Amino acid sequence: MLHRTFGKTNLDITAVGLGTWNIGNQWGDIDDATSFGTIRSAFDSGVTLFDTAENYGIPGGTSEERLGIALSGIRHQVTVVSKTGNWGRRIGRVIPREFPDTIRVCVHASLHRLRTDWIDVMLCHEGEIEDPSVYIEGFEILQKEGRIRSYGISTNNLDVLKRFNEMGTCSVVQVDYSLMNRNAEADFLPYCQENNIGVMIRGPLAKGLLSGRYDKATKFTDSIRATWHADDKAQAKYEADIDRVEKLKAFASPGEEMVQMALRYVISHPAVSVVIPGAKSAEQAAMNASAGSEILSDDLVAKLRELT
C-alpha cells in the first residue's frame, strides 16, 4: 500500500482509505456483523484512514457508532476523520450552528459515538457556507482541549475553501473527484498543492457506476441512488453516464479491474492524499484497498482523460 503525508497534519496515511457512509443503512440495509467485517477487512488489507460523519446512517450516527466498535483495540493504529454540520438535515431539523460551543457539543457527541478520546481530523460539513468563522473558532477550542488534532472542510467550491483557509488553518479538504467528475482538476487541486492542504477524495467510483457492473436497465432502490430514476430527466442523465462508463471499459474489465483503474486514476493526481471509497462487504473493502499498491502511468492517465 502506498503511503502519503496528509498535508499540514504531517500524519502518515495510506493512499486508499475507507469511507463509512455505506455501512449506515442509507445504501441499503447492512447488519452489524457485516459492517464490522467490512471495516476490519479494510484494516487487515493495509488501510489506515477511516472517514465518517455525524449524520451518516439510519438512524443518524449509525456509521460513527459502528466504526467506533470495529476499531476497538486498533484505534491508536489508524487515522479517523469525521464531519459535523448536517445533523438532522434529512428530516428538516438541522441543528443551528450559531455559536462555537454548539460545534463543541456536536463534536463531543461524535467522540462518544466513536468511542475515542480524540478525532484526528474534523471537517466542516457545510460545503457552501458563507462565513465559516463559527466552525473555525469551535475547532480551535477543541484543538486546545485535545479533542481534535486538525481541522478542515468538505466542499467542492473553491471560493468556500479559500475563505476557510484564509480565516483559519485548513489542514484537510474533502472534495468530489473521479473519472466521471474531473472538475477539481482545473483550479481546486492546484490550489491545494500550493497551500499544502491534504486532499481526501470522495465519490471516486461515482456511487458505484465506475465498477462497470450496471447497465441502462438497472434500477436502484436505496435511498441514495433511487433519485437517478426520479423522472425522465434524471433517467436520461443516468443513461448518459452509463454510456460514458462503457467507453472506459476498453481499458479495464468490469469488476475489480475497473474499480482499481478508477481509484488509481484519482490517487495518480499529485495533489491527492487519499481516496475514500465506500464498501458494504469485506470483499469490497479488500478489493478497494488493493488499488493502493500503485498509480497509473502518465500515458494511461492521458488516454482516460481523452474519454472523459
N, C-alpha and C positions, 0 to 999 in steps of 0.2 A: 504494500500500500504506500502510495506517495504521501509525503508529509509537507505541510506548508507552515509558515509563520503567519499568525492570524492578525494582520495589520498592526495597529498600535498596542494591541493587547500583549503581543510577544508570546502568546500561547502557541505551543506546537500542536497542530491538529492534522487529521487525515484529510486527504483531498475529497473523499466521499464520506458524508455523514448520514444520519437517518432523520428524516422528518417524521413527526409522530401525529400529524393531523389524521392520517388514515386509520390509526388504531383506536379512535374515539367513537366509532359507530356512525360518523357522518358519511362515510363512503360505503356504507353497508354494515350490517351487524358483524361484530367480531367479539369473541369471548375473551375473558381474562387470560386464560392459558395461552391462547394463540397470540395475543398481544405481547405477553411476557416472552414467549418463544421468539417472536419477531425481533424484539429488542436485544435479547441475548445472542441471537444468531448474528446480528449486525456486529455486536461487540466481539464475538468469537471469530468473526471474519476480518477483524482489524479496525473496525470503525471506532473512533474515539470522540466524535462530536454528535450530540443529540439535540434536536430542535423541537420546541413545543410552544404553546401559548396558553394563556389563562382560559380562553374561551373555546379551545378545541375540544370537541366531544359532545355527545348527547348522553347525559346532561353535561352542561359546561364544566370544564375542569377534568373531564374523564381522562384525557390524554396525559395531562400532568400527573394525575394520580397513578395511572398505570406505569408511566415512566419511572416515577419515584420508587415504586415497589420493585420494578425489574432491575433497577440499578443498585439495589441493596447489596452491600459488600464490595461494590466496584466503583462507588461514586467518586472516590479520590483518583481514579484512573481515567476519568472522562471529562469532557467539557460539555456543560449544559447551557443552552441558550433558550430563553423564554421571552414572551412578549406580553405587554399589557396595554389596554386601551379599547378593547372590544367586548368586555364582559357585558352580557345582556343585550348586545346589539341584535341578535337573531330574533329576539322576542320584543324588540322595540323599546327596551328599557335599559339602555346603556348607562353605566354609572358616569355621572358628570365628572370631568377631571378639571376641577376649578382651583384646587389647592395642592401644593406639594405633598401634604400629608395624606391626601387621597391616593396619590401614587404609592406612597409608602405602605399604606394599608393593603392595597391590591397586591403589591409585590410580596408582602408578608404572607398573604393568603397563598400565593404561588409557592413560597418556601414551604409552607405547611403541606400542600398537596404533593410537592416533590420530595418531601421527607429529607430535606437537606438544610444545612446552615447557611449556605451561600449559593448564589447563581453566578456563573462565570460571566455571562453577558445578558443584559436585559435590554430589550428593544421596545421603543415606542411603536405601537401597532396602528397608529392613525397616519395612514400614508399620504393624506392630503392636508395635513394640519398647517394652519397659517402661522400660529405662534406656539412653538414647542417649549417655551420657557418653563411652563409648569412641570413638564416631564424632566427637563434638564435639572431643575432645582431639586425635584424629588429624587432623581437618580444620584445626584451628587451627595445628598444627605445619606442615601442608602450605601453609597461607597464609603463614607466616613464611618458608618455603623458596621462595615464589614459584611453587609448582606449581599452586595453585588460587587463584582470585580471591575467590570467595564460596562459601557452602555452605547446605544446607537439607535437606529430607526429602521423600520421596514417600509420601503416606499419605492415606487417606480418613477417618481417625479424628481428630476434633478434639481429644480429650484427648491423643493422642500428639503432635499438632502443638504444643499448649500446653506440654507438658513440654519438648519440644525447644527451643521458643522461649524458655522461661524459663531453660533451662540454658546456652544458647549464643546466637549471633547468627544466627537463622534469616532469611536473606535471601530464600529462594525455597521454595515448596512446590509439589508436583505432585499433582493430585487428579483423580479421575474425575468428569466432569460433561458432561451432554448433555441433549437433549430427552427421552431415554429414561431418564435418571437425574439428577433435579434435587435430590437430597438435599443437595448442598453449599449450595444457596441459603438454607437456613434459618438456620444458625449459622456454618458453616465460612467461607464467603466474607465475611460481615460481619466476622468476627474478623480475617481477612487485611487487610481495608481499614483497620481500626482500628490494626493493628500494622505497616502499610507493608510487608507481605510480598508479594513478587512471586508471582503465581499462574500456573502452567502447567497447561493443561487437556489431560489425556489422555482417550482414549475418546470424542471429540466426535461421532463418527459411529457409535457403538455397534457397533464392529467391522464396519462396513460396512452395517449394517441401514438406516441413515438415508440411504443412497443411493437407497432406494426401488426397487432393481432386483430384489429377491428376493421369492419367494412361499413358501407353506407346503410346496410340493413340492421346494424347493431342498434339496440335501444337500451340506453342506460336508465336505471330506476333509482340509483342512490340520490341523496339529497343534493349532492354537488353537481353531478353531470346530467341529471334529468332535464336541466334547463336547456341543454343542447337541442332538445326536441320540443321546446315550449310552443313554437309556432313555425310557420313556413320559413320565415327569415332565419331563425335560429337553425333549423334543419338544413337550410341551404348552406349556411356557413360551415356547419359540421361536415357536410358532404364535400365542400371545397377543401377543408382541412384534410380529409381522407385522401383526396387527390394529391395533395402536397406530400403526404406521407408515402404514397405509392411510388413517387419519383425517387425517394430516398432509399427504397428497398433495393435499388440497383447496387448499393454499396454494402448491404447487410441483410441477412435473412431475418424474417420476423421472429420475435422472441428475444433470447439472451443476446444474440449478436447485435440486434437493433438497439436494445437498451444500452448495451455497452458503448456502441458508437455515439448515441445521443448524449450520454453522460460524459464521455471522453471529449466530445466536441466542446462542451461547456468548460471542463477543467483545463482544456488546452489554451484558453484565453489567459494571458499573463496577469490580468487583474484579479482573476478569480481565486479565492482562498479555498472554498469548499462548496460542494453541491450537496443538496439535502433531499434526495428523492424519498418518497414515502414507500411503505410496503405493508402488506396485510398478511404476510406469512414468513416463516423462517427462510423458505426457499427464495422468495423475492428479495429479502434483505441480503442474503448471501450473494445473489446474482448482482444486485446493485453494487455491493462492496467490491466485487471482482473487477469492476470497471476502473477502480482507483489504482490499478497497477501500472498504468502508463497513459500517456497522452497521444493524440493523433499526430500524424505527420503534417507538415505545413501544406504538402500537396493535397492530402485528403481534405483538410480544412477548407482549402480554396475551392475544391470541387463541390463540397457540400454547400458552401455559400452561393455558388452559382445556381444551385437548385432552389434556394430559399430566399 
